[in-house]
């Protein structure tokens, strides 16, 4: 079972680090050692990585790569549409592959983040567009509230 989200036009089928690097090349980006390591770190199985987590992973493999280079690469990968970042509540932004972007509910009490299916947000996005002419980036933010456990 693939975890590929339904395509939204600007997202691509990216199942492996190699696919993501191919996308970088396709958009005219260079595949450097630090970019390769950064992309591989994004595929380590967790859904959310802070920039610091990613920098630590790259430096563990290549101690000579400067943190500023890693942050620049993250910005560039985001510009190329390979990664995207989300704000989950009050913590630092977390990065994930654009192809696996998803919406979140975040509990303001315990901080638990629950992935929500895109379908829940498509009607909200459609209504915002039709009524207000506003394009909602549903993957960029979290909807805050209280989880079932904290409400109990």
Number of C-alpha atoms within 10 A of each C-alpha: 3 5 8 13 16 14 11 8 6 8 17 19 15 18 15 13 19 13 15 25 22 17 20 19 13 11 14 10 15 13 14 11 12 20 22 16 22 24 26 18 20 21 16 11 7 9 15 17 18 16 19 14 15 24 24 17 18 25 18 12 11 13 12 10 15 14 17 10 13 22 16 13 17 23 15 16 24 17 12 18 19 24 22 22 23 21 17 24 20 9 9 14 17 19 22 23 24 23 23 20 23 21 23 24 20 23 22 17 13 11 17 15 18 14 14 14 12 16 11 10 17 13 11 13 16 15 15 14 13 11 8 9 10 12 12 16 10 18 18 17 19 21 18 16 15 17 18 8 9 11 9 6
